[in-house]
Amino acid sequence: MRGAALVLQPFSSTAQEGLSTLSTPLFEPAIGLGNCHLQTIFPRFHRPRPWIRTQCQWLATPDADRLSLHTPEPLEDNPDRPIVLVLHGLEGSVESPYVQGLMQALLEKHFQVAVMHFRGCGGVPNLLPRAYHSGDSDDPRWVASQLREHYPSTPLMAVGYSLGGNVLLKWLGEDRAQSLLSAAVSVSPPLDLHLSSRRMNTGFSKVYQKHLLDSLKESLGRKAENPQLARHMPPLGNRRYFSNFRKFDDHFTAPLHGFAGVDDYYTRASSRPFLSQIAVPTMLVHALDDPFVCPTAVPGPEDVSNSVTLCLSKRGGHVGFVAGSLWRPKYWLEKAIPEFLGKHRQIDKCQ
């Protein structure tokens, strides 16, 4: 056998109805790409160029910082064309291959797209010593409020990947029925940061960990070139702080964002405890072989609300889900996500 089909686990009438009308075939790993690391790495290098060009708009935040919003076309107030707010993963941006692929798929289905860069991402430092983190739900919530203010008749939806997926789930759970969103999709979220940090410090996952920590160090280095910001940042010189995520988060993430320490941060920023509070139709897509996430963190039916559709697969890697074959790959997420959101595009959240 060359891999397991996607295990769809609806466990409420709402979730069952949400899945029963999807025509997207169940996920099967591409021939030649069954390994979780191949699923994770292949999409990064396969995507054809040129990328979709976007316009950047800088938004001044209430705390005197800035966020960038990237759109492939000007947004309009149109009730028939929902705006999908896209939240990238750790050290990602509008240039990330998975974001580019999703933008193209959503535009083809007549959605509007807005990609939010978390603070300091995209190669441009933000204006405050703080940056972003896995539980940073305040920023996308504020951006959504700005979109609602400017486009009051247009439904808002969101898609989050990895860190962005964790942020999205936490945001949805915090806001419950008061959410501004009509529907949402979270792909490969870490769910439990305690377990994820341990998973990333084992086996081949250490390679991903080093790559991401190197990128974070580079981002912090760019910010530290501003002496006014550097005075309020922990020193960058000690290499051991970049040896694994737990040490990095204890030395940088926690103190920069008001947490008592790494354990306080991991506990308060993990999205898994919020899944039972989500009131918006939400699809959570996850592969059990994800090299970033411990399998024991994956929720079951008893852990989520009736509004959450669990979409679980034995294989797929981290933000992978490459179907077809090595020679003719097909990106399953870019079929399933627009279709799930399309089922809810007429839902009016503007009242």
C-alpha positions in Angstrom: 0.0 0.0 0.0 1.4 3.4 -0.8 -0.4 5.5 1.9 -3.5 6.1 3.8 -6.4 8.1 2.4 -7.4 11.1 4.4 -9.3 10.1 7.5 -12.2 12.5 7.8 -13.6 12.4 11.4 -16.8 14.4 11.6 -18.3 14.0 15.0 -21.3 16.2 15.1 -24.2 16.9 12.8 -22.7 20.3 11.9 -19.3 18.8 11.0 -20.9 15.9 9.1 -23.0 18.2 7.0 -19.8 20.3 6.3 -18.0 17.3 5.0 -20.7 15.5 3.2 -21.1 18.0 0.4 -17.4 18.4 -0.3 -16.4 17.0 -3.7 -12.7 17.2 -3.2 -11.3 13.6 -3.3 -9.7 12.3 -0.1 -6.0 13.0 0.3 -3.5 10.3 -0.8 0.2 11.1 -0.8 1.9 11.5 -4.1 3.6 8.5 -5.6 7.3 9.0 -4.6 6.4 11.5 -1.8 5.0 9.3 0.9 7.7 10.2 3.5 6.7 13.0 5.9 9.9 14.9 5.3 9.5 14.8 1.5 5.9 16.0 1.9 7.2 18.9 4.0 10.2 19.9 1.9 9.1 19.2 -1.6 6.6 22.1 -2.0 9.2 24.6 -1.0 11.3 23.9 -4.1 8.7 22.7 -6.7 6.6 25.8 -7.0 7.0 27.5 -10.5 7.7 31.2 -10.7 6.9 34.1 -11.1 5.1 34.7 -7.9 1.8 36.6 -7.7 2.6 40.2 -7.2 0.9 42.0 -4.3 0.4 45.5 -3.1 1.6 46.3 0.5 -0.4 48.5 2.8 1.2 49.5 6.2 -1.3 49.7 9.1 -0.5 51.8 12.1 -1.4 49.7 15.2 -2.9 51.1 18.4 0.4 50.5 20.3 2.5 52.6 17.8 3.8 49.7 15.8 3.1 48.7 12.2 1.6 45.7 10.4 1.8 45.1 6.6 -1.2 43.7 4.7 -0.5 42.3 1.2 -3.3 42.0 -1.4 -3.0 40.7 -5.0 -5.7 43.1 -6.1 -7.5 46.1 -4.5 -10.1 45.0 -1.9 -13.7 46.0 -2.4 -16.9 45.9 -0.4 -18.7 43.1 -2.1 -21.0 40.6 -0.3 -20.5 38.1 -3.1 -16.6 38.1 -2.7 -15.5 37.3 0.8 -12.2 38.5 2.0 -9.9 35.7 3.2 -7.3 36.8 5.7 -4.2 34.6 5.5 -1.9 34.0 8.4 1.5 32.6 7.5 3.7 30.3 9.6 6.9 31.0 11.7 9.2 33.3 9.7 6.9 33.1 6.7 5.5 35.8 4.5 3.5 36.5 1.4 6.4 34.9 -0.5 6.0 31.5 1.2 5.1 28.9 -1.4 2.0 27.7 0.4 0.7 31.3 0.6 1.3 31.8 -3.1 -0.5 28.6 -4.0 -3.5 29.5 -1.8 -3.8 33.0 -3.2 -4.0 31.6 -6.7 -6.6 29.0 -5.7 -8.7 31.5 -3.9 -8.6 34.1 -6.7 -9.7 31.5 -9.2 -12.8 30.9 -7.0 -13.5 34.6 -6.8 -12.5 35.2 -3.2 -10.6 38.3 -2.2 -7.3 37.8 -0.4 -5.4 39.7 2.3 -2.1 38.3 3.7 -1.1 39.7 7.1 2.6 39.7 7.9 3.2 39.2 11.6 5.3 41.9 13.2 8.8 41.9 11.8 8.2 39.3 9.1 8.9 39.8 5.4 12.4 41.2 6.0 11.2 44.6 7.4 11.7 45.0 11.2 8.8 46.3 13.2 9.1 49.5 15.3 8.9 48.0 18.8 11.2 45.6 20.7 8.4 43.0 20.8 7.8 40.8 17.7 5.2 38.1 17.3 4.5 34.7 18.9 2.3 31.6 18.6 -0.5 33.0 20.7 -0.6 36.5 19.2 -4.3 36.7 18.4 -4.7 40.4 19.1 -3.0 41.5 15.8 -5.2 39.5 13.4 -8.3 40.3 15.5 -7.4 44.0 15.1 -6.8 43.7 11.4 -10.1 41.9 11.0 -11.8 44.8 12.8 -10.2 47.2 10.3 -11.4 45.1 7.4 -14.9 45.1 8.8 -14.8 48.8 9.2 -13.7 49.5 5.6 -15.7 46.7 4.0 -18.8 46.3 6.2 -20.9 44.2 3.7 -18.2 41.7 2.9 -17.9 38.4 4.8 -14.6 37.8 6.4 -12.9 34.4 6.6 -9.4 33.3 7.6 -6.8 30.6 6.8 -3.8 30.0 9.1 -0.8 27.8 8.6 1.4 26.3 11.3 2.1 29.1 13.8 -0.6 31.2 12.0 -3.0 28.2 12.3 -2.4 28.1 16.1 -3.0 31.8 16.4 -6.2 31.4 14.4 -7.7 28.6 16.5 -6.9 30.5 19.7 -8.5 33.7 18.3 -11.6 31.8 17.3 -11.9 30.2 20.7 -11.4 33.4 22.5 -14.1 35.3 20.5 -16.6 32.4 20.4 -19.9 33.5 18.9 -18.6 37.1 18.7 -16.1 36.3 16.0 -16.0 38.6 13.0 -15.2 35.5 10.8 -17.7 33.5 8.8 -15.5 30.4 8.4 -11.9 29.4 8.9 -9.3 26.7 8.1 -6.3 25.9 10.2 -3.5 23.8 8.7 -0.8 22.0 10.7 -1.1 24.0 13.9 1.3 23.0 16.7 -1.7 22.9 19.1 0.3 22.1 22.3 3.5 24.2 22.4 5.0 22.1 25.2 4.8 18.9 23.1 5.8 20.7 19.9 9.0 22.1 21.3 10.0 18.6 22.4 9.1 17.1 19.0 11.2 19.7 17.2 14.2 18.7 19.4 14.2 15.1 18.2 15.6 13.3 15.1 15.4 15.0 11.7 13.1 17.6 13.1 16.2 19.3 14.6 17.1 20.3 11.0 13.8 22.3 10.7 14.4 23.7 14.2 17.9 25.0 13.3 16.7 26.5 10.0 13.9 28.4 11.8 16.1 29.5 14.7 18.7 30.8 12.2 16.0 32.8 10.5 14.8 34.2 13.9 18.3 35.1 14.8 18.7 37.0 11.5 15.4 38.8 12.1 16.4 39.9 15.6 19.8 40.9 14.3 18.2 43.3 11.8 16.1 44.8 14.5 19.1 45.2 16.9 20.8 47.4 14.3 18.5 50.1 15.7 20.3 51.0 19.0 17.0 52.3 20.6 15.4 48.9 20.1 18.5 47.0 21.0 18.6 48.5 24.5 15.2 46.8 25.3 16.0 43.4 23.7 17.8 40.5 25.4 21.4 40.2 24.1 21.9 38.1 21.0 25.5 37.0 21.6 25.0 33.7 23.5 24.7 30.9 21.0 23.1 28.5 23.4 19.9 30.6 23.4 19.5 29.5 19.7 20.2 25.8 20.3 16.5 24.8 20.6 13.1 26.4 20.7 12.6 26.0 24.4 15.8 28.0 25.2 14.9 30.6 22.5 11.4 31.1 23.8 12.5 31.3 27.4 15.2 34.0 26.6 13.4 36.0 23.9 9.8 35.2 23.2 8.5 35.1 26.8 10.2 38.2 28.2 9.6 40.3 25.0 5.8 39.5 25.2 5.0 39.7 28.9 5.1 36.0 29.8 6.5 34.8 33.1 8.7 32.3 31.3 8.7 29.6 28.7 6.2 27.4 30.5 3.8 30.3 31.0 4.1 31.1 27.3 3.6 27.6 26.1 0.6 27.1 28.4 -1.2 30.4 27.5 -0.4 30.4 23.8 -1.3 26.8 22.9 -4.5 26.6 20.9 -5.7 23.1 22.0 -7.6 24.3 25.1 -9.6 26.7 23.0 -10.9 24.2 20.5 -14.0 23.4 22.5 -15.0 27.1 22.5 -15.0 27.7 18.7 -18.4 28.8 17.4 -17.5 29.5 13.7 -17.4 26.7 11.1 -13.8 25.7 11.1 -11.8 22.9 9.4 -8.7 21.7 11.2 -6.3 19.9 8.8 -3.5 17.8 10.3 -1.3 14.9 9.4 -0.4 12.4 12.1 3.2 12.2 10.7 3.8 15.9 11.0 7.4 16.3 12.0 6.6 19.6 13.9 3.8 18.2 16.0 3.6 15.4 18.6 0.8 13.0 17.7 -0.5 13.1 21.3 -1.4 16.7 20.8 -3.9 15.9 18.0 -7.4 16.5 19.3 -10.2 14.0 19.4 -14.0 14.4 19.1 -14.3 15.1 22.8 -11.8 18.1 22.6 -13.6 20.2 20.0 -16.9 22.0 19.6 -19.6 21.1 17.2 -18.4 23.8 14.8 -15.0 22.2 14.2 -14.5 19.7 11.5 -11.4 17.5 12.1 -9.7 16.6 8.9 -6.9 14.1 9.8 -4.6 12.1 7.7 -2.0 9.4 8.5 0.4 11.1 6.1 1.0 14.6 4.7 3.9 16.1 6.6 3.9 19.7 7.8 1.9 22.0 5.5 2.5 19.4 2.8 -0.5 17.3 1.5 1.1 16.8 -1.9 -1.0 14.4 -4.0 -0.6 13.1 -7.6 2.9 12.0 -8.3 6.5 13.2 -8.0 6.3 14.2 -11.7 2.9 15.7 -11.6 2.2 16.9 -8.0 -1.1 18.2 -7.0 -1.6 20.4 -3.9 -4.6 19.0 -2.1 -5.0 21.9 0.2 -5.6 24.3 -2.7 -8.7 22.3 -3.6 -10.1 21.5 -0.2 -9.6 24.9 1.4 -11.5 27.0 -1.2 -14.3 24.4 -1.3 -14.8 24.4 2.5 -14.8 28.2 2.6 -17.1 28.3 -0.4 -19.8 26.4 1.5 -19.9 29.4 3.9 -19.4 32.3 1.6 -23.1 33.4 1.8 -23.2 33.4 5.5 -23.8 37.0 6.7 -21.6 37.9 9.6 -22.1 41.6 9.1 -25.1 42.1 11.4 
